[in-house]
Structure formats: structure tokens, C-alpha cells
Amino acid sequence: MAVYRPPEGRVSNPHVPLGERRDGPFYGKSIISVRQFSREDLDYVFGVAREMREMVSRIGSFDLLKGKILANLFYEPSTRTASSFYAAMERLGGSVIPINEVHYSSVSKGESLPDTIRTLECYADAIVLRHPQVGAAAQAVEVAKKPIINAGDGVGEHPTQALLDLFTVSSELERVDGLTITMLGDLKFGRTVHSLARLLALYDVRINFVSPDILRMPRELVAELEAHEVTLTEHDRLEPVLAETDVLYVTRVQKERFEDPAVYESVRGCYVITPETLRGAKERMIVMHPLPRVGEIAMAVDDDPRAAYFRQMENGMYVRMAVLAMVLGKA
Ligand code: ASP
């Protein structure tokens, strides 16, 4: 699998304070796509995330990134990604410049993304970027001297979400190889499933895609997975694949990506997981969702031990602590 390595010299931080480790695989690197990760890299990230979970439960916060500053630059709404990066940095003893509402920044005066990036990297050691355009994070890397972490580029990718998703699968089910993963909902516009499917291609898994016809997984991505010899099937109903499913990954229909509201209305509420649905599922399986949910999983499911989405959300902070520590040279 092609490994994305941003051009040397563009993303390395030239000012390396004494005592920082510079030999980790992600030191000074931008994280733009899950294509950058090998299985060994994932084992490494998950090992660090487990240590972070342990440290948080034992002592809460510690000074691993004391003196470091992260800029959180969000051009699209976010609850979990923005606040978990924020919490991750704070728990590691660093601090954050939060730009969650770009309308109040110079972006509203017409400032370009490259200029905003050049500005923030004067003040921060790394920049987390969420942007509505596919490729925005890669574009930012072209001008940045500091690491950029892609927190979602339109309908493109959401690599740290995929890392936390896979960390959740392996924590909950104690393996990834041999599992059957069913992704349900908006597979066309959902960036989390794009990244997760690519990561799963590194493992020996079966993937089922379940969606309405107009929201199928993009053909290029299916071709990419098939080139990696992933066993995959596509359906428009969940029933045929539910009983074999180990991980049911539910997604929201991405209302904001539709040009025609009538088309959105035609697929809104297309699947709803209820306690009744789960009667047809394995005893040992998990239900995941990147959240927010807008009706795809009934609240009555929350008490089922198989409902893993809130544990998944918590894992986001540990995985993002690991990513920050690795990128900033302390893992
Ligand atoms: N929070 C996730 C994302 O930013 C999922 C979603 O919005 O549906 O992609």
C-alpha cells in the first residue's frame, strides 16, 4: 500500500528542543490520510493510546507536552473532534488556540487557507484542521512547516476518527483479523467510513456495505479495496448480513452534503437500529457510530452492552493524546 509521506523539510519542525525524541515514525509528520499507516504503525499508535488511557485513569493529566501549543482550526462544526483534541492537549500539559468558529476570525475577511495556516504556525507547534473541501489538509501541508493533522476534509477522510474506530474494535473484540464489519448508512458522503474501510484493508476482514443506492461507497474506493483483495459485498438492506456481523458501524446521512433537500428527504431515516434489530445480531458483537446520531440508533439501544459508541467516543481522547505525543516527539 502506498504510504503518504509529506515532502521532507516541509513538515518537520526545525526547532527541536533538547530531550525530545526524534526517532518515532510520526515525529514532525503531518497526518493527512490513513494511507500513511502500516499495521506496525497501528500497533504502535494503539500501544501508546493504551498507555494514555492508563495514565489518565491513574493521574488524570501530566506534563508530557508542557510548553507545546496546538491550534485547533475548524471551518466546519465539531463537538467530539474539537473537544477531544482540546482535552488531549490539556491532559498532556500543553495548551490550545481554539478557532472553532472561523466566522469570527480573519477567514470572514477573506483570508485564504494558506495564509491562515502560515499565521497559526507562527504561534503553534501543530495545527488540527477541519475543512469542507476534500484535499484541504494536503493543501495546508504544502505551505506548512509544522505538522498538520487532518480532522476531516469534506467528504474525503477523517484519519484520527478511523484510528480511534479501529482502536475501539480491537479493544472491544480483542482482534481485528477474522471479523465481519458491516458499514451502514451514508457511505457516499461519510468520510469516517472512507478512512475506516481503507484501514481495514490492512487486515483479514470481510466488509459489508449497506446503503441506499444513491449513497453507495464511492466506486474508486471500492476499486481500491478490491485491489487490496478485501472481501466485500454491497446491499441495500441490513437483514441479509446482520447475523454474521461482528461490528455494525452505523452512520448519519450527511444532510449538509446534499445539493437538493428533496434528495436528502428521500433517504433520511433510511435505517434505524432498535433493540428489536439487535435481536437478530450476535451476542458478542458491537454497534459503533462516529456520532452525532440523528435518529439512526434509537436511544433504547444505549443500555445494550453491545452499544459501544460512547466507549468509542471516549477512546477518541486517548488516541488523539497518542497522536499528539507522537507528532510532537514525546512518544
Ligand atoms: N463526526 C463525524 C465527522 O465529522 C461524523 C459525522 O459528522 O457524521 O465526519
Residues whose N, C-alpha, C, O or C-beta is under 5 A from the ligand:
A	BS01	LIG	G152 R191 T192 R252 P290 L291 P292
